[in-house]
């Protein structure tokens, strides 16, 4: 029977399965998780679902694992190298797994340092979050943005625009200010980090982290935990 890894997070639901040894996946908004499963079943027939993510116990599943386990197995299998920490930046929370000590930290109390922050920024500039990375590299000078709080950052954006900084400059400044919110969660001795979650698709964020760490980003960073469900299940030989 086909094994499907299902990661239902606060923003998106991701389904991953293997087809002739190749990774296939679908990503939908979280509230559409039922139709995601229906689509997958239509394609694969009967499936065994291994779930993870914030809503892992609320959705249809045969087996569940935590996001921490899923990320460790997913990263290990996809990157095939030793890393010190996994930084998973999702829509509404950020998790940092200390791989060496088997420990983790999570921020789910505040939108600063999560994807929600950039949703707000993109909305302000009337652009798509997908454009943030490209704009980051078009910046000529970087303003220092102190606020990591979403509410205060918006007023700082206005002052920087008034001072004459461009949209591109401000976005780059925001990327640097954003990672400063996450760095304190990363173990002090970590040198090699894996960046995963939807926000890892933003090349500006990858660039900002790269100033401080050796950064590895799997090809599809948003589906690592869903893939990790399959990797874990196969490892157990269930
Ligand atoms: P969760 O698992 O918490 O539901 P995800 O890991 O799916 O979250 O990440 C969702 C976040 O990723 C959203 O905030 C979204 O804006 C962001 N995101 C998705 N794709 C991109 C992209 N191409 N560039 C920048 N941000 C992205």
py3Dmol code that shows the C-alpha trace and the ligand (Angstrom):
import py3Dmol

protein = """\
ATOM      1  CA  UNK A   1       0.000   0.000   0.000  1.00  0.00           C
ATOM      2  CA  UNK A   2       1.227   3.524  -0.774  1.00  0.00           C
ATOM      3  CA  UNK A   3       2.480   5.530   2.186  1.00  0.00           C
ATOM      4  CA  UNK A   4       1.498   9.198   2.195  1.00  0.00           C
ATOM      5  CA  UNK A   5       3.235  11.735   4.420  1.00  0.00           C
ATOM      6  CA  UNK A   6       0.733  14.395   5.440  1.00  0.00           C
ATOM      7  CA  UNK A   7       1.911  17.592   7.141  1.00  0.00           C
ATOM      8  CA  UNK A   8      -0.982  19.788   8.200  1.00  0.00           C
ATOM      9  CA  UNK A   9       0.429  23.019   9.554  1.00  0.00           C
ATOM     10  CA  UNK A  10      -1.253  26.245  10.575  1.00  0.00           C
ATOM     11  CA  UNK A  11      -1.141  27.629   7.031  1.00  0.00           C
ATOM     12  CA  UNK A  12      -0.733  24.819   4.519  1.00  0.00           C
ATOM     13  CA  UNK A  13      -1.377  21.075   4.194  1.00  0.00           C
ATOM     14  CA  UNK A  14       1.279  19.121   2.346  1.00  0.00           C
ATOM     15  CA  UNK A  15       0.976  15.556   1.017  1.00  0.00           C
ATOM     16  CA  UNK A  16       4.031  13.642  -0.180  1.00  0.00           C
ATOM     17  CA  UNK A  17       4.323  10.169  -1.692  1.00  0.00           C
ATOM     18  CA  UNK A  18       6.835   8.254  -3.736  1.00  0.00           C
ATOM     19  CA  UNK A  19       6.119   7.363  -7.344  1.00  0.00           C
ATOM     20  CA  UNK A  20       8.715   5.084  -8.975  1.00  0.00           C
ATOM     21  CA  UNK A  21      11.187   6.221  -6.326  1.00  0.00           C
ATOM     22  CA  UNK A  22      10.567   9.905  -7.124  1.00  0.00           C
ATOM     23  CA  UNK A  23       9.013  12.411  -4.725  1.00  0.00           C
ATOM     24  CA  UNK A  24       5.539  13.649  -5.685  1.00  0.00           C
ATOM     25  CA  UNK A  25       3.689  16.252  -3.657  1.00  0.00           C
ATOM     26  CA  UNK A  26       0.737  18.602  -3.407  1.00  0.00           C
ATOM     27  CA  UNK A  27       0.362  21.695  -1.230  1.00  0.00           C
ATOM     28  CA  UNK A  28      -2.998  23.328  -0.404  1.00  0.00           C
ATOM     29  CA  UNK A  29      -4.320  25.747   2.211  1.00  0.00           C
ATOM     30  CA  UNK A  30      -4.835  23.993   5.551  1.00  0.00           C
ATOM     31  CA  UNK A  31      -8.638  24.235   5.487  1.00  0.00           C
ATOM     32  CA  UNK A  32      -8.625  22.198   2.229  1.00  0.00           C
ATOM     33  CA  UNK A  33      -6.899  19.159   3.785  1.00  0.00           C
ATOM     34  CA  UNK A  34      -9.884  16.884   3.106  1.00  0.00           C
ATOM     35  CA  UNK A  35      -9.891  17.542  -0.620  1.00  0.00           C
ATOM     36  CA  UNK A  36      -6.119  17.066  -0.624  1.00  0.00           C
ATOM     37  CA  UNK A  37      -6.542  13.541   0.768  1.00  0.00           C
ATOM     38  CA  UNK A  38      -9.366  12.834  -1.702  1.00  0.00           C
ATOM     39  CA  UNK A  39      -7.161  13.905  -4.624  1.00  0.00           C
ATOM     40  CA  UNK A  40      -4.287  11.758  -3.416  1.00  0.00           C
ATOM     41  CA  UNK A  41      -6.544   8.729  -2.946  1.00  0.00           C
ATOM     42  CA  UNK A  42      -7.974   9.247  -6.432  1.00  0.00           C
ATOM     43  CA  UNK A  43      -4.446   9.051  -7.785  1.00  0.00           C
ATOM     44  CA  UNK A  44      -3.048   6.278  -5.566  1.00  0.00           C
ATOM     45  CA  UNK A  45      -6.035   4.190  -4.437  1.00  0.00           C
ATOM     46  CA  UNK A  46      -5.824   2.911  -0.856  1.00  0.00           C
ATOM     47  CA  UNK A  47      -3.155   4.705   1.163  1.00  0.00           C
ATOM     48  CA  UNK A  48      -1.641   4.600   4.603  1.00  0.00           C
ATOM     49  CA  UNK A  49      -1.346   8.121   6.032  1.00  0.00           C
ATOM     50  CA  UNK A  50       1.459   9.175   8.389  1.00  0.00           C
ATOM     51  CA  UNK A  51       0.648  12.666   9.661  1.00  0.00           C
ATOM     52  CA  UNK A  52       2.595  15.447  11.300  1.00  0.00           C
ATOM     53  CA  UNK A  53       2.175  19.181  11.884  1.00  0.00           C
ATOM     54  CA  UNK A  54       0.075  21.262  14.245  1.00  0.00           C
ATOM     55  CA  UNK A  55      -3.165  19.499  13.173  1.00  0.00           C
ATOM     56  CA  UNK A  56      -1.641  16.008  12.858  1.00  0.00           C
ATOM     57  CA  UNK A  57      -4.077  14.427  15.314  1.00  0.00           C
ATOM     58  CA  UNK A  58      -7.142  16.248  13.959  1.00  0.00           C
ATOM     59  CA  UNK A  59      -6.823  14.979  10.392  1.00  0.00           C
ATOM     60  CA  UNK A  60      -7.254  11.506   8.911  1.00  0.00           C
ATOM     61  CA  UNK A  61      -4.218   9.368   9.756  1.00  0.00           C
ATOM     62  CA  UNK A  62      -3.007   5.840  10.513  1.00  0.00           C
ATOM     63  CA  UNK A  63       0.031   6.985  12.428  1.00  0.00           C
ATOM     64  CA  UNK A  64       1.298  10.355  13.669  1.00  0.00           C
ATOM     65  CA  UNK A  65       4.735  11.740  14.486  1.00  0.00           C
ATOM     66  CA  UNK A  66       5.801  15.134  15.833  1.00  0.00           C
ATOM     67  CA  UNK A  67       7.214  17.814  13.553  1.00  0.00           C
ATOM     68  CA  UNK A  68      10.531  17.462  15.367  1.00  0.00           C
ATOM     69  CA  UNK A  69      10.874  13.772  14.463  1.00  0.00           C
ATOM     70  CA  UNK A  70       9.558  14.446  10.953  1.00  0.00           C
ATOM     71  CA  UNK A  71      12.064  17.241  10.352  1.00  0.00           C
ATOM     72  CA  UNK A  72      15.020  15.217  11.640  1.00  0.00           C
ATOM     73  CA  UNK A  73      14.178  12.239   9.398  1.00  0.00           C
ATOM     74  CA  UNK A  74      13.254  14.415   6.422  1.00  0.00           C
ATOM     75  CA  UNK A  75      16.407  16.539   6.551  1.00  0.00           C
ATOM     76  CA  UNK A  76      18.673  13.540   7.118  1.00  0.00           C
ATOM     77  CA  UNK A  77      17.281  11.700   4.110  1.00  0.00           C
ATOM     78  CA  UNK A  78      17.103  14.677   1.748  1.00  0.00           C
ATOM     79  CA  UNK A  79      20.384  16.394   2.588  1.00  0.00           C
ATOM     80  CA  UNK A  80      22.452  13.340   3.512  1.00  0.00           C
ATOM     81  CA  UNK A  81      24.929  15.360   5.549  1.00  0.00           C
ATOM     82  CA  UNK A  82      25.504  16.182   9.192  1.00  0.00           C
ATOM     83  CA  UNK A  83      23.969  19.443  10.326  1.00  0.00           C
ATOM     84  CA  UNK A  84      23.845  21.060  13.773  1.00  0.00           C
ATOM     85  CA  UNK A  85      20.366  22.552  13.750  1.00  0.00           C
ATOM     86  CA  UNK A  86      17.164  22.618  11.722  1.00  0.00           C
ATOM     87  CA  UNK A  87      15.360  25.953  11.401  1.00  0.00           C
ATOM     88  CA  UNK A  88      11.760  25.439  10.283  1.00  0.00           C
ATOM     89  CA  UNK A  89       9.989  28.700   9.466  1.00  0.00           C
ATOM     90  CA  UNK A  90       6.301  28.147   8.843  1.00  0.00           C
ATOM     91  CA  UNK A  91       3.277  30.345   8.422  1.00  0.00           C
ATOM     92  CA  UNK A  92       2.583  31.025  12.091  1.00  0.00           C
ATOM     93  CA  UNK A  93       5.419  29.463  14.018  1.00  0.00           C
ATOM     94  CA  UNK A  94       9.147  28.857  13.924  1.00  0.00           C
ATOM     95  CA  UNK A  95      10.853  25.783  15.330  1.00  0.00           C
ATOM     96  CA  UNK A  96      14.533  25.235  15.872  1.00  0.00           C
ATOM     97  CA  UNK A  97      15.737  21.669  16.414  1.00  0.00           C
ATOM     98  CA  UNK A  98      19.087  21.236  18.130  1.00  0.00           C
ATOM     99  CA  UNK A  99      20.056  18.029  16.356  1.00  0.00           C
ATOM    100  CA  UNK A 100      23.125  17.247  18.469  1.00  0.00           C
ATOM    101  CA  UNK A 101      21.317  17.562  21.815  1.00  0.00           C
ATOM    102  CA  UNK A 102      17.931  16.336  20.642  1.00  0.00           C
ATOM    103  CA  UNK A 103      16.293  19.508  21.929  1.00  0.00           C
ATOM    104  CA  UNK A 104      14.054  22.128  20.378  1.00  0.00           C
ATOM    105  CA  UNK A 105      12.713  25.660  20.766  1.00  0.00           C
ATOM    106  CA  UNK A 106       9.537  27.061  19.333  1.00  0.00           C
ATOM    107  CA  UNK A 107       8.019  30.479  18.807  1.00  0.00           C
ATOM    108  CA  UNK A 108       4.284  30.254  18.278  1.00  0.00           C
ATOM    109  CA  UNK A 109       3.255  33.200  20.410  1.00  0.00           C
ATOM    110  CA  UNK A 110       4.178  36.069  18.156  1.00  0.00           C
ATOM    111  CA  UNK A 111       4.085  36.603  14.379  1.00  0.00           C
ATOM    112  CA  UNK A 112       7.576  38.167  14.416  1.00  0.00           C
ATOM    113  CA  UNK A 113       9.986  35.585  13.021  1.00  0.00           C
ATOM    114  CA  UNK A 114       7.244  33.635  11.224  1.00  0.00           C
ATOM    115  CA  UNK A 115       5.850  33.645   7.684  1.00  0.00           C
ATOM    116  CA  UNK A 116       2.939  35.805   8.850  1.00  0.00           C
ATOM    117  CA  UNK A 117       5.368  38.716   9.163  1.00  0.00           C
ATOM    118  CA  UNK A 118       6.216  38.593   5.454  1.00  0.00           C
ATOM    119  CA  UNK A 119       2.578  38.103   4.488  1.00  0.00           C
ATOM    120  CA  UNK A 120       2.022  41.473   6.156  1.00  0.00           C
ATOM    121  CA  UNK A 121       5.032  43.060   4.450  1.00  0.00           C
ATOM    122  CA  UNK A 122       4.036  41.680   1.022  1.00  0.00           C
ATOM    123  CA  UNK A 123       0.516  42.909   1.558  1.00  0.00           C
ATOM    124  CA  UNK A 124       1.824  46.371   2.440  1.00  0.00           C
ATOM    125  CA  UNK A 125       3.864  46.568  -0.785  1.00  0.00           C
ATOM    126  CA  UNK A 126       1.048  44.893  -2.805  1.00  0.00           C
ATOM    127  CA  UNK A 127       3.346  42.104  -3.957  1.00  0.00           C
ATOM    128  CA  UNK A 128       3.389  38.314  -3.605  1.00  0.00           C
ATOM    129  CA  UNK A 129       5.657  36.735  -0.954  1.00  0.00           C
ATOM    130  CA  UNK A 130       7.288  34.858  -3.857  1.00  0.00           C
ATOM    131  CA  UNK A 131       8.792  38.154  -5.081  1.00  0.00           C
ATOM    132  CA  UNK A 132      10.573  39.012  -1.815  1.00  0.00           C
ATOM    133  CA  UNK A 133      13.736  37.033  -2.643  1.00  0.00           C
ATOM    134  CA  UNK A 134      14.209  38.677  -6.045  1.00  0.00           C
ATOM    135  CA  UNK A 135      13.665  42.169  -4.612  1.00  0.00           C
ATOM    136  CA  UNK A 136      16.200  41.486  -1.829  1.00  0.00           C
ATOM    137  CA  UNK A 137      18.972  41.075  -4.412  1.00  0.00           C
ATOM    138  CA  UNK A 138      17.955  44.257  -6.248  1.00  0.00           C
ATOM    139  CA  UNK A 139      18.652  46.404  -3.180  1.00  0.00           C
ATOM    140  CA  UNK A 140      21.454  48.994  -3.352  1.00  0.00           C
ATOM    141  CA  UNK A 141      21.733  50.111   0.284  1.00  0.00           C
ATOM    142  CA  UNK A 142      20.342  48.438   3.382  1.00  0.00           C
ATOM    143  CA  UNK A 143      18.526  50.395   6.059  1.00  0.00           C
ATOM    144  CA  UNK A 144      18.901  49.190   9.617  1.00  0.00           C
ATOM    145  CA  UNK A 145      15.470  48.132  10.752  1.00  0.00           C
ATOM    146  CA  UNK A 146      15.250  47.620  14.480  1.00  0.00           C
ATOM    147  CA  UNK A 147      11.694  46.427  14.959  1.00  0.00           C
ATOM    148  CA  UNK A 148      11.064  42.737  14.691  1.00  0.00           C
ATOM    149  CA  UNK A 149       7.528  43.277  15.966  1.00  0.00           C
ATOM    150  CA  UNK A 150       5.154  43.160  12.982  1.00  0.00           C
ATOM    151  CA  UNK A 151       3.151  46.133  14.181  1.00  0.00           C
ATOM    152  CA  UNK A 152       6.134  48.416  14.781  1.00  0.00           C
ATOM    153  CA  UNK A 153       7.973  47.205  11.679  1.00  0.00           C
ATOM    154  CA  UNK A 154       5.186  48.622   9.515  1.00  0.00           C
ATOM    155  CA  UNK A 155       5.669  52.103  10.972  1.00  0.00           C
ATOM    156  CA  UNK A 156       9.424  51.737  10.511  1.00  0.00           C
ATOM    157  CA  UNK A 157       8.826  50.842   6.846  1.00  0.00           C
ATOM    158  CA  UNK A 158       7.009  54.137   6.387  1.00  0.00           C
ATOM    159  CA  UNK A 159       9.837  56.133   7.985  1.00  0.00           C
ATOM    160  CA  UNK A 160      12.444  54.416   5.800  1.00  0.00           C
ATOM    161  CA  UNK A 161      10.375  55.161   2.674  1.00  0.00           C
ATOM    162  CA  UNK A 162      10.171  58.796   3.767  1.00  0.00           C
ATOM    163  CA  UNK A 163      13.963  58.830   4.267  1.00  0.00           C
ATOM    164  CA  UNK A 164      14.348  57.754   0.614  1.00  0.00           C
ATOM    165  CA  UNK A 165      15.043  54.020   0.822  1.00  0.00           C
ATOM    166  CA  UNK A 166      13.482  51.929  -1.952  1.00  0.00           C
ATOM    167  CA  UNK A 167      11.066  49.036  -1.522  1.00  0.00           C
ATOM    168  CA  UNK A 168      13.954  46.660  -2.415  1.00  0.00           C
ATOM    169  CA  UNK A 169      16.245  48.195   0.241  1.00  0.00           C
ATOM    170  CA  UNK A 170      13.587  47.952   2.914  1.00  0.00           C
ATOM    171  CA  UNK A 171      12.769  44.341   2.082  1.00  0.00           C
ATOM    172  CA  UNK A 172      16.449  43.443   2.382  1.00  0.00           C
ATOM    173  CA  UNK A 173      16.623  45.291   5.717  1.00  0.00           C
ATOM    174  CA  UNK A 174      13.535  43.411   6.897  1.00  0.00           C
ATOM    175  CA  UNK A 175      15.119  40.066   5.997  1.00  0.00           C
ATOM    176  CA  UNK A 176      18.095  40.881   8.208  1.00  0.00           C
ATOM    177  CA  UNK A 177      15.936  42.161  11.028  1.00  0.00           C
ATOM    178  CA  UNK A 178      13.728  39.043  10.725  1.00  0.00           C
ATOM    179  CA  UNK A 179      16.566  36.577  11.170  1.00  0.00           C
ATOM    180  CA  UNK A 180      17.768  38.461  14.244  1.00  0.00           C
ATOM    181  CA  UNK A 181      14.564  37.341  15.868  1.00  0.00           C
ATOM    182  CA  UNK A 182      15.379  33.686  15.128  1.00  0.00           C
ATOM    183  CA  UNK A 183      19.152  33.553  15.728  1.00  0.00           C
ATOM    184  CA  UNK A 184      18.782  33.571  19.552  1.00  0.00           C
ATOM    185  CA  UNK A 185      16.788  30.324  19.232  1.00  0.00           C
ATOM    186  CA  UNK A 186      19.670  28.580  17.414  1.00  0.00           C
ATOM    187  CA  UNK A 187      22.262  26.782  19.573  1.00  0.00           C
ATOM    188  CA  UNK A 188      25.306  29.015  20.091  1.00  0.00           C
ATOM    189  CA  UNK A 189      27.737  26.398  18.780  1.00  0.00           C
ATOM    190  CA  UNK A 190      25.745  25.597  15.617  1.00  0.00           C
ATOM    191  CA  UNK A 191      27.640  26.197  12.392  1.00  0.00           C
ATOM    192  CA  UNK A 192      25.727  24.141   9.828  1.00  0.00           C
ATOM    193  CA  UNK A 193      21.979  24.666   9.666  1.00  0.00           C
ATOM    194  CA  UNK A 194      19.215  23.277   7.475  1.00  0.00           C
ATOM    195  CA  UNK A 195      16.555  25.795   6.559  1.00  0.00           C
ATOM    196  CA  UNK A 196      13.089  24.356   5.929  1.00  0.00           C
ATOM    197  CA  UNK A 197       9.425  25.431   5.850  1.00  0.00           C
ATOM    198  CA  UNK A 198       7.710  27.698   3.340  1.00  0.00           C
ATOM    199  CA  UNK A 199       9.773  30.770   4.284  1.00  0.00           C
ATOM    200  CA  UNK A 200      12.973  28.931   3.285  1.00  0.00           C
ATOM    201  CA  UNK A 201      11.799  29.440  -0.323  1.00  0.00           C
ATOM    202  CA  UNK A 202      12.625  33.130   0.134  1.00  0.00           C
ATOM    203  CA  UNK A 203      16.195  33.456  -1.194  1.00  0.00           C
ATOM    204  CA  UNK A 204      16.590  36.718   0.749  1.00  0.00           C
ATOM    205  CA  UNK A 205      16.139  34.879   4.032  1.00  0.00           C
ATOM    206  CA  UNK A 206      18.611  32.207   2.934  1.00  0.00           C
ATOM    207  CA  UNK A 207      21.093  34.962   2.026  1.00  0.00           C
ATOM    208  CA  UNK A 208      20.641  36.678   5.408  1.00  0.00           C
ATOM    209  CA  UNK A 209      21.221  33.434   7.367  1.00  0.00           C
ATOM    210  CA  UNK A 210      24.229  32.663   5.172  1.00  0.00           C
ATOM    211  CA  UNK A 211      26.052  35.640   6.712  1.00  0.00           C
ATOM    212  CA  UNK A 212      26.117  33.756  10.030  1.00  0.00           C
ATOM    213  CA  UNK A 213      25.909  30.035   9.221  1.00  0.00           C
ATOM    214  CA  UNK A 214      26.679  27.474   6.558  1.00  0.00           C
ATOM    215  CA  UNK A 215      23.147  27.063   5.261  1.00  0.00           C
ATOM    216  CA  UNK A 216      21.670  24.037   3.508  1.00  0.00           C
ATOM    217  CA  UNK A 217      18.228  24.212   1.910  1.00  0.00           C
ATOM    218  CA  UNK A 218      16.613  21.034   0.562  1.00  0.00           C
ATOM    219  CA  UNK A 219      15.205  21.373  -2.964  1.00  0.00           C
ATOM    220  CA  UNK A 220      11.585  21.632  -1.769  1.00  0.00           C
ATOM    221  CA  UNK A 221      11.946  23.018   1.762  1.00  0.00           C
ATOM    222  CA  UNK A 222       8.196  23.246   2.407  1.00  0.00           C
ATOM    223  CA  UNK A 223       7.579  19.490   2.128  1.00  0.00           C
ATOM    224  CA  UNK A 224      10.487  18.233   4.230  1.00  0.00           C
ATOM    225  CA  UNK A 225       8.339  17.295   7.241  1.00  0.00           C
ATOM    226  CA  UNK A 226       5.743  15.505   5.106  1.00  0.00           C
ATOM    227  CA  UNK A 227       8.568  13.616   3.415  1.00  0.00           C
ATOM    228  CA  UNK A 228      10.072  12.917   6.851  1.00  0.00           C
ATOM    229  CA  UNK A 229       6.874  11.005   7.743  1.00  0.00           C
ATOM    230  CA  UNK A 230       7.595   8.550   4.930  1.00  0.00           C
ATOM    231  CA  UNK A 231      11.310   8.342   5.795  1.00  0.00           C
ATOM    232  CA  UNK A 232      10.475   7.601   9.445  1.00  0.00           C
ATOM    233  CA  UNK A 233       7.836   5.008   8.595  1.00  0.00           C
ATOM    234  CA  UNK A 234      10.164   3.206   6.209  1.00  0.00           C
ATOM    235  CA  UNK A 235      12.964   3.264   8.769  1.00  0.00           C
ATOM    236  CA  UNK A 236      10.713   1.544  11.297  1.00  0.00           C
ATOM    237  CA  UNK A 237       9.974  -1.106   8.676  1.00  0.00           C
ATOM    238  CA  UNK A 238       6.286  -1.026   9.565  1.00  0.00           C
TER     239      UNK A 238
END
"""
ligand_1 = """\
27
LIG
P 2.962 25.699 8.053
O 3.625 24.343 7.978
O 3.151 26.378 9.362
O 1.557 25.678 7.594
P 4.610 26.347 5.733
O 5.904 25.690 6.070
O 3.750 25.686 4.723
O 3.772 26.646 7.055
O 4.952 27.830 5.278
C 3.938 28.765 4.970
C 4.614 30.120 4.844
O 5.565 30.079 3.779
C 3.626 31.231 4.505
O 3.798 32.280 5.447
C 4.043 31.685 3.114
O 3.936 33.073 2.968
C 5.489 31.261 3.017
N 5.905 30.963 1.646
C 5.422 29.979 0.849
N 6.020 30.018 -0.357
C 6.892 31.051 -0.329
C 7.806 31.615 -1.283
N 7.946 31.109 -2.508
N 8.547 32.674 -0.892
C 8.428 33.172 0.341
N 7.591 32.708 1.288
C 6.823 31.655 0.953
"""
view = py3Dmol.view(width=600, height=400)
view.addModel(protein, "pdb")
view.setStyle({"model": 0}, {"cartoon": {"style": "trace"}})
view.addModel(ligand_1, "xyz")
view.setStyle({"model": 1}, {"stick": {}})
view.zoomTo()
view.show()
